[in-house]
Amino acid sequence: MVSSGRYRHGLDMLQGKYSVLTSKGSVTETTDTSSKHMFKNCTIIEVPQRNGRKAHLAVRTGRGDIVFETNGRRSAIYALLEQFAGQQVEEFSWRPYAGSSTPTIECRLYARHEAKISSPDIDRVVLDVETTGLDPENDEILRLSIIDGSGAALLDETYKPGHTTSWPDAQRINRISPASVRTRPPITNDIDRIQTLLDRAREVCVYNADFDLAFLGELGLRMDTSKVRDTMREYGRAFHGRDYIKLTEAAQECSYRYNAHDSLADCRATLVVQTRVDNHRERTAAKINSDDVPTPKSKPKKETPAQARIYTVLTWILLFLCVVLVATCFAAPYMLIIAIPACLVCRACFSHAKDMRERTGLSKPSHKGKHSGPQHTENAPAPAITTEEAEYERRLAIEATQAVRREAELNPPAPSAPIPAVPHVPEHETAVNADLPGFMTRGSKVAKFKGDDGTDFTLYEHAIKYGREEHRLDGVAATVEDGEALQERITLTRVALVGIFALAWQKKKGGEKWLSVMGPDFCWIAKADRKHIGDAMKFAAKINDQARKQ
């Protein structure tokens, strides 16, 4: 991770690195404070004092020598060593500090984090925070969301800040007001729960990791940063050649639409972007290892809509100059020597400008007006895609749903994963659904999805509806995958039950993407092409979330 100065303190604490300044009077005379010293594999011990005085804290080396001792006065170094009393630290050092008017030393301590979990059991988690501001040392976390690799929420809570009373600038962005968190618990109540999730994860994906992780470090959370993947920097370097790109822009390039500045929605958008980064790396590695595909010496620069607009404006200026030259030819015929080549160049420039606008999506009818970039409408046909893009969409669907299949078919939900309580369903809502059997209560509507083949799904709190057919969410799992993978997952029992063998075989041959919703006694499928793949993934994640709550 590459961190800026304002995030350095929190990131150091996250890794177990601490640095404090203390006066030389807070250490005993036996400690040499005139020069720099560093010791590894030390133990923090208490040194009892006579007459009931407060015990000193000392640093003892592996050989048993006490090399540093601080007295019982209230000081920064005493408070730091008190946290690690009786524990072993990887490294402890101190040196004279010249930036103070009083004799001062700078002490540094590094304690490696030992996870309580013997082996991580979550392949990937994605986290995002909403805060009261941009300064991790002074601002606080208002909301924290953590999801797994399938998009299911492991933690999604709002918290009351400890000392901040108002945050008008941040409130305009994240829409979290002081009144909405007044009755919420502080985040310190969930420290153990958050630490357990971080320890259980093999990989932690964060968009702009320095910002979010610095806030977690200020809370005292610890984590091995080698398993952190900064999705923003990985995506920006892979597709744009820079470190910074907004999450909304990256998600739009992945054909994923969502509600920005909502931590749970941001997590799922980050998961989609990270999946595209993973697929891009796989394709790049395959090209490098293939003898049939030569590696280009230089990658051509990608044209942008802004470049196409600038080129078009310059072409119109050239056209104006050509018109002036042609008009001049009536008074000075010899100017035809210049006017004719200029007109030919202008024609070629107009042709090139038209091609640029088509390549960048500016010349399509649906893109006219103030909006730029690829925008899709419900009735507009999807643009043709290359074989490489089709392969990316296929892998995107498979990668985003592999964890869902493992979670739903092989492993039960983790005991430590939070299971939100099912909210009470008002009487007027059940009255509307009076046509349902007595054992079924829908609850309020959660989401809706319409496939490209005309299929229509409606998700409720306790049930899912497909056309006029309806089932409870107990034992239901949703995935997004291609026809071949769907064919393999449909057992002979389900084929006999729902009669879709021929349809599944057609999907296998077509190689298209499909949303499948499978329960103990039913199997529903809907076509989800590249235009709706993001909506299908989002809808599948919501189905799995609601199924876990049953």
C-alpha positions in Angstrom: 0.0 0.0 0.0 1.1 3.5 -0.8 -0.2 5.9 1.8 -0.2 9.7 2.1 1.0 11.6 5.2 -2.5 12.1 6.8 -3.2 8.4 6.7 0.2 7.2 7.9 -0.6 7.2 11.6 -3.7 5.1 11.3 -2.1 2.7 8.8 1.0 2.2 11.1 -1.3 1.4 14.0 -3.2 -1.1 11.8 0.1 -2.9 11.2 1.1 -2.7 14.9 3.7 0.1 14.5 3.6 2.8 17.2 5.6 6.0 17.7 5.5 8.4 20.7 7.5 11.3 22.0 8.3 11.4 25.7 10.6 13.6 27.9 13.8 12.2 29.2 12.6 12.7 32.7 10.0 9.9 32.2 12.7 7.2 31.9 15.1 6.1 34.6 18.7 7.1 34.8 19.9 3.7 33.9 18.5 4.1 30.4 20.9 5.6 27.8 19.0 8.4 26.0 22.0 10.1 24.4 22.1 7.9 21.3 20.0 5.7 19.1 19.2 2.1 20.2 17.2 -0.7 18.7 16.4 -4.2 20.0 14.4 -7.1 18.6 12.3 -9.8 20.2 11.8 -8.0 23.4 9.3 -8.5 26.3 7.5 -5.7 28.2 7.6 -6.5 31.9 6.6 -4.8 35.2 9.2 -3.8 37.7 7.7 -3.7 41.2 8.6 -0.7 43.5 9.0 -0.3 47.2 6.5 1.4 49.6 3.5 0.6 47.3 4.6 2.9 44.6 3.4 2.4 41.0 5.3 -0.3 39.2 7.8 0.7 36.5 7.5 -0.7 33.0 10.7 -2.0 31.3 11.8 -3.6 28.0 13.8 -6.8 28.4 15.8 -8.4 25.6 15.9 -12.1 24.8 19.1 -12.4 26.8 17.3 -11.1 29.9 18.9 -7.6 30.0 16.7 -4.7 30.9 17.6 -2.0 28.3 14.8 0.5 28.8 12.8 1.4 31.9 10.1 4.1 32.4 8.9 5.3 35.8 5.3 5.4 37.0 4.7 9.0 35.9 1.9 9.8 33.5 3.6 9.8 30.1 3.0 8.7 26.5 5.6 5.9 26.6 4.2 4.5 29.9 0.7 4.4 28.4 2.1 2.6 25.3 4.1 0.0 27.1 1.1 -0.6 29.5 -0.9 -2.0 26.5 1.7 -4.7 25.9 2.6 -5.5 29.5 3.6 -9.2 29.7 3.7 -9.6 25.9 6.5 -10.0 23.4 7.1 -7.3 20.7 9.0 -7.7 17.5 11.1 -4.5 17.8 11.6 -1.6 20.2 13.9 1.4 19.6 14.4 5.0 20.8 16.6 8.0 19.7 17.0 11.6 20.7 14.5 14.0 19.3 15.7 17.5 18.3 12.4 19.0 17.4 11.5 20.0 21.0 12.7 22.7 23.4 12.9 20.2 26.2 15.1 17.0 26.2 12.9 14.5 24.4 13.3 11.1 22.9 11.2 9.3 20.2 10.3 5.7 21.0 9.1 3.2 18.4 7.4 -0.1 19.0 6.4 -2.8 16.5 4.2 -5.7 17.6 3.1 -8.2 15.0 -0.6 -9.1 15.0 -1.3 -12.8 15.9 -4.7 -13.7 14.6 -6.8 -15.8 17.0 -8.1 -17.7 14.0 -5.8 -20.6 13.1 -6.7 -20.6 9.4 -8.8 -18.1 7.5 -12.1 -19.5 6.2 -13.4 -16.6 4.1 -11.7 -16.3 0.7 -12.5 -12.7 0.2 -14.2 -9.8 2.0 -14.9 -6.3 0.8 -15.3 -3.4 3.2 -16.3 0.2 3.0 -16.9 3.0 5.6 -18.9 6.2 5.8 -17.3 8.8 8.1 -17.8 12.3 9.5 -14.9 13.7 7.6 -11.6 13.0 5.9 -9.2 13.0 8.8 -8.8 9.6 10.5 -7.2 11.0 13.6 -10.1 13.5 14.3 -13.1 12.2 12.4 -15.1 9.0 13.2 -16.8 6.1 11.4 -20.6 6.4 11.0 -21.3 3.2 9.1 -19.2 0.1 8.3 -20.2 -2.6 5.8 -18.4 -5.9 5.1 -19.5 -8.4 2.5 -18.0 -11.7 1.3 -17.0 -12.7 -2.2 -20.6 -13.5 -3.2 -21.9 -10.1 -2.2 -23.7 -11.3 1.0 -23.5 -8.9 3.9 -21.4 -10.1 6.9 -21.7 -6.8 8.7 -23.7 -3.7 8.0 -24.1 -1.3 10.9 -24.4 2.4 11.7 -22.7 3.8 14.8 -22.9 6.9 17.0 -19.7 8.9 17.0 -17.9 9.3 20.3 -17.1 13.1 20.2 -18.3 14.5 16.9 -21.7 16.2 17.1 -22.3 17.4 13.6 -20.8 16.7 10.1 -22.7 18.9 7.6 -20.2 18.4 4.7 -20.1 14.6 5.0 -23.9 14.5 5.6 -24.6 16.0 2.2 -22.7 13.1 0.7 -23.5 10.0 2.8 -27.0 11.3 3.9 -26.3 10.1 7.5 -27.6 12.7 10.0 -26.8 13.1 13.7 -30.5 12.3 14.5 -30.4 9.0 12.6 -27.5 7.7 14.7 -28.4 9.2 18.1 -29.7 5.9 19.4 -27.1 3.7 17.8 -24.3 2.0 19.8 -20.6 3.2 19.5 -18.4 1.2 17.1 -16.2 0.1 20.1 -19.0 -2.4 20.9 -18.2 -4.2 17.7 -14.4 -4.2 17.8 -14.1 -7.9 18.5 -16.7 -8.7 15.8 -14.8 -6.7 13.2 -11.4 -8.0 14.2 -12.7 -11.6 13.8 -13.9 -10.9 10.3 -10.6 -9.4 9.3 -8.7 -12.4 10.8 -11.0 -14.9 9.0 -10.4 -13.3 5.6 -7.7 -14.5 3.2 -8.1 -11.4 1.1 -9.4 -7.9 1.9 -10.5 -5.7 -1.0 -11.0 -2.0 -0.3 -11.6 0.9 -2.8 -9.0 3.6 -1.8 -7.7 1.3 0.9 -5.5 3.9 2.7 -8.6 6.0 3.6 -10.8 3.2 5.0 -8.0 1.2 6.7 -6.6 4.3 8.4 -9.9 4.8 10.2 -9.9 1.1 11.3 -6.3 1.5 12.5 -7.2 4.5 14.7 -9.8 2.2 16.4 -7.0 -0.2 17.5 -7.9 -2.9 14.9 -4.9 -4.9 13.6 -4.4 -6.7 10.3 -1.7 -8.1 8.1 -1.7 -5.6 5.2 -0.1 -8.1 2.8 -3.6 -9.5 2.1 -5.1 -6.1 1.3 -5.9 -5.3 -2.4 -6.6 -1.7 -3.2 -9.2 -2.0 -6.0 -8.9 1.6 -7.0 -5.2 1.5 -7.7 -5.3 -1.9 -9.4 -8.2 -0.9 -11.7 -6.8 2.5 -12.5 -3.3 1.1 -13.4 -4.8 -1.7 -15.4 -7.3 0.2 -17.5 -6.3 3.9 -17.3 -2.6 4.1 -16.4 -3.1 6.1 -13.3 -3.8 5.4 -9.6 -7.0 7.4 -9.0 -10.4 6.9 -10.6 -13.8 7.3 -9.0 -15.8 4.2 -8.0 -18.8 5.5 -9.9 -16.8 5.8 -13.1 -15.2 2.3 -12.6 -18.6 0.7 -11.9 -20.1 2.4 -15.0 -17.4 1.0 -17.1 -18.3 -2.4 -15.8 -22.0 -1.8 -16.7 -23.0 -1.8 -13.0 -25.4 0.8 -11.7 -25.9 1.4 -8.0 -26.6 4.0 -5.3 -23.3 5.7 -4.6 -22.1 6.8 -1.1 -24.0 3.9 0.6 -21.3 1.7 2.2 -23.1 -1.6 1.4 -23.8 -0.6 -2.2 -20.2 0.7 -2.5 -18.9 -2.7 -1.3 -20.9 -4.6 -4.0 -19.7 -2.1 -6.7 -16.1 -2.7 -5.5 -16.6 -6.4 -5.8 -17.7 -6.1 -9.4 -14.8 -3.8 -10.3 -12.3 -6.2 -8.5 -13.7 -9.1 -10.4 -13.0 -7.3 -13.7 -9.4 -6.6 -12.5 -9.0 -10.3 -11.7 -10.3 -11.3 -15.2 -8.0 -8.8 -16.8 -5.0 -10.3 -15.0 -5.9 -13.8 -16.1 -6.2 -12.7 -19.7 -2.9 -10.8 -19.6 -1.1 -13.8 -18.1 -2.6 -16.1 -20.7 -1.4 -13.9 -23.5 2.1 -13.7 -22.1 2.3 -17.5 -21.7 0.9 -18.3 -25.1 3.3 -18.8 -28.0 0.7 -18.1 -30.6 -0.2 -14.6 -29.3 2.7 -12.2 -29.6 3.1 -9.6 -26.9 2.9 -6.0 -28.4 5.9 -3.8 -27.8 3.7 -0.8 -27.1 0.0 -0.6 -26.2 -2.0 2.0 -28.2 -3.6 4.7 -26.2 -7.3 4.4 -25.7 -9.4 7.2 -27.3 -11.7 9.0 -24.9 -14.9 11.0 -25.6 -13.1 14.2 -24.6 -10.4 13.6 -27.3 -13.1 12.9 -29.9 -14.9 16.2 -29.0 -11.7 18.2 -29.3 -10.8 16.6 -32.6 -14.3 17.4 -33.9 -14.0 21.1 -32.9 -10.6 21.4 -34.7 -12.1 19.8 -37.8 -14.9 22.4 -37.9 -12.3 25.1 -37.5 -10.4 23.6 -40.5 -13.7 23.6 -42.5 -14.2 27.3 -41.8 -10.7 28.0 -43.1 -11.3 26.0 -46.2 -14.5 28.0 -46.9 -12.5 31.2 -46.5 -9.9 29.9 -49.0 -12.6 28.9 -51.5 -14.1 32.4 -51.2 -10.7 33.9 -51.8 -10.3 31.9 -55.0 -13.0 34.1 -56.7 -10.8 37.1 -56.3 -7.4 35.3 -56.7 -7.8 32.0 -58.8 -4.2 31.0 -58.0 -5.3 30.3 -54.4 -6.8 27.0 -55.8 -3.3 25.6 -55.4 -3.8 25.8 -51.6 -7.6 25.5 -51.5 -7.9 22.1 -53.2 -5.4 20.2 -50.9 -6.9 21.9 -47.9 -10.4 20.7 -48.9 -9.1 17.1 -49.3 -7.4 17.2 -45.9 -10.6 18.6 -44.4 -12.7 15.7 -45.9 -10.2 13.2 -44.5 -10.3 14.8 -41.1 -14.2 14.7 -41.0 -14.1 11.0 -41.9 -11.6 10.4 -39.1 -13.6 12.5 -36.6 -16.7 10.5 -37.5 -14.9 7.2 -36.8 -13.6 8.6 -33.4 -17.1 9.5 -32.4 -18.4 6.1 -33.3 -15.6 4.3 -31.4 -16.1 6.4 -28.3 -19.9 6.2 -28.4 -20.6 9.9 -29.1 -22.4 9.5 -32.5 -25.1 7.1 -31.3 -28.6 8.5 -31.1 -29.0 7.5 -27.4 -26.0 9.6 -26.4 -27.0 12.9 -27.9 -27.4 15.8 -25.4 -25.4 16.6 -22.3 -24.6 13.0 -21.4 -21.5 11.4 -22.6 -20.1 7.9 -22.5 -22.0 4.6 -23.0 -25.6 4.9 -21.8 -28.1 2.1 -22.2 -31.9 2.4 -22.4 -34.4 -0.4 -22.0 -35.3 -0.7 -25.7 -32.0 0.1 -27.3 -30.2 -2.9 -28.7 -27.0 -3.9 -27.0 -23.8 -3.0 -29.0 -21.8 -5.9 -30.5 -19.1 -7.2 -28.3 -15.8 -8.8 -29.2 -14.8 -12.3 -28.3 -12.5 -11.0 -25.5 -15.3 -8.9 -24.0 -17.7 -11.9 -24.1 -15.1 -14.0 -22.3 -14.8 -11.2 -19.7 -18.5 -11.2 -19.1 -18.6 -15.0 -18.8 -15.8 -15.0 -16.3 -17.4 -12.1 -14.4 -20.6 -14.0 -13.9 -18.8 -17.2 -12.9 -16.4 -15.5 -10.5 -19.1 -13.5 -8.8 -21.3 -16.6 -8.2 -18.8 -19.4 -7.3 -18.7 -18.4 -3.6 -22.5 -18.3 -3.6 -22.7 -21.9 -4.8 -20.2 -23.2 -2.3 -21.9 -21.3 0.5 -25.4 -22.5 -0.4 -24.8 -26.1 -1.4 -21.7 -27.2 0.6 -21.2 -25.1 3.7 -23.8 -23.8 6.2 -23.6 -20.1 7.2 -20.7 -19.3 9.5 -21.9 -19.2 13.2 -20.2 -15.8 13.7 -21.9 -14.2 10.8 -24.6 -11.7 11.9 -28.2 -12.8 11.1 -30.4 -9.7 11.2 -33.8 -10.1 12.8 -36.8 -10.4 10.4 -38.8 -7.2 10.8 -42.5 -7.3 11.7 -44.9 -7.4 8.8 -47.8 -5.0 9.3 -51.4 -6.4 9.0 -52.2 -4.3 6.0 -49.4 -5.9 4.0 -50.6 -9.4 4.7 -54.1 -8.4 3.8 -53.0 -7.4 0.3 -51.5 -10.9 -0.1 -54.6 -12.7 1.3 -54.5 -15.1 -1.8 -51.3 -16.8 -0.4 -51.6 -20.1 1.5 -51.8 -19.9 5.3 -48.2 -21.0 5.8 -46.7 -18.2 3.6 -46.3 -14.5 4.4 -44.6 -12.4 1.8 -43.6 -9.3 3.7 -42.7 -6.1 2.0 -41.2 -6.1 -1.5 -37.4 -6.0 -1.6 -36.4 -6.1 -5.3 -37.6 -6.9 -8.8 -35.8 -8.2 -11.9 -37.0 -8.7 -15.5 -34.9 -11.0 -17.8 -34.3 -10.4 -21.4 -36.5 -13.4 -22.3 -39.5 -11.8 -20.6 -39.3 -13.6 -17.3 -40.3 -11.5 -14.3 -39.1 -12.1 -10.7 -40.3 -10.3 -7.6 -38.4 -10.7 -4.3 -40.2 -10.2 -0.9 -38.9 -10.5 2.6 -40.0 -14.1 3.0 -40.9 -15.3 -0.5 -40.0 -15.0 -4.2 -42.4 -14.9 -7.0 -42.0 -16.0 -10.6 -44.9 -14.9 -12.8 -47.9 -16.4 -10.8 -45.8 -19.0 -9.0 -44.5 -18.3 -5.5 -42.3 -20.1 -3.0 -40.7 -19.4 0.4 -37.1 -18.4 0.6 -36.1 -21.3 2.9 -33.2 -23.2 1.2 -33.2 -20.9 -1.9 -29.9 -20.0 -3.6 -29.4 -17.7 -6.6 -26.5 -17.6 -9.1 -25.5 -15.9 -12.3 -23.7 -18.2 -14.8 -23.4 -19.3 -18.4 -25.5 -22.0 -19.9 -22.8 -24.7 -19.7 -22.4 -24.3 -16.0 -26.1 -24.2 -15.5 -26.5 -27.4 -17.4 -24.0 -29.2 -15.1 -25.8 -28.0 -11.9 -29.3 -29.2 -13.0 -29.7 -32.7 -11.6 -31.9 -35.4 -13.2 -34.3 -34.9 -10.3 -34.8 -31.3 -11.1 -35.0 -32.0 -14.8 -37.9 -34.4 -14.2 -39.5 -31.9 -11.8 -39.4 -28.7 -13.8 -38.9 -30.1 -17.3 -36.2 -27.8 -18.5 -33.6 -30.2 -19.9 -34.1 -29.1 -23.5 -34.0 -25.4 -22.5 -30.8 -26.0 -20.5 -29.2 -27.7 -23.5 -30.1 -24.8 -25.7 -28.5 -22.4 -23.2 -25.3 -24.6 -23.2 -25.0 -24.3 -27.0 -25.8 -20.6 -26.9 -23.1 -19.8 -24.3 -25.3 -17.0 -22.8 -25.6 -15.8 -19.2 -28.5 -16.8 -17.1 -29.9 -16.0 -13.6 -30.9 -19.2 -11.9 -33.0 -19.4 -8.7 -33.0 -22.9 -7.2 -35.0 -24.2 -4.2 -35.7 -27.6 -2.7 -38.5 -28.3 -5.1 -38.2 -25.7 -7.9 -35.8 -24.2 -10.4 -36.3 -20.9 -12.2 -34.1 -19.4 -14.8 -34.0 -16.0 -16.7 -31.7 -14.7 -19.5 -29.3 -12.0 -18.4 -27.2 -10.7 -21.3 -24.3 -8.2 -20.9 -26.7 -5.3 -20.7 -28.3 -6.7 -17.6 -25.5 -8.8 -16.1 -24.9 -6.2 -13.3 -28.6 -6.1 -12.4 -28.8 -9.9 -12.3 -25.7 -10.1 -10.0 -27.2 -7.5 -7.7 -30.6 -9.3 -7.6 -28.9 -12.6 -6.9 -27.0 -11.1 -4.0 -30.3 -9.7 -2.6 -32.0 -13.2 -2.9 -29.1 -14.8 -1.0 -29.2 -12.1 1.7 -33.0 -12.6 2.3 -32.6 -16.4 2.2 -30.0 -16.2 5.0 -32.4 -14.2 7.2 -35.1 -16.9 7.1 
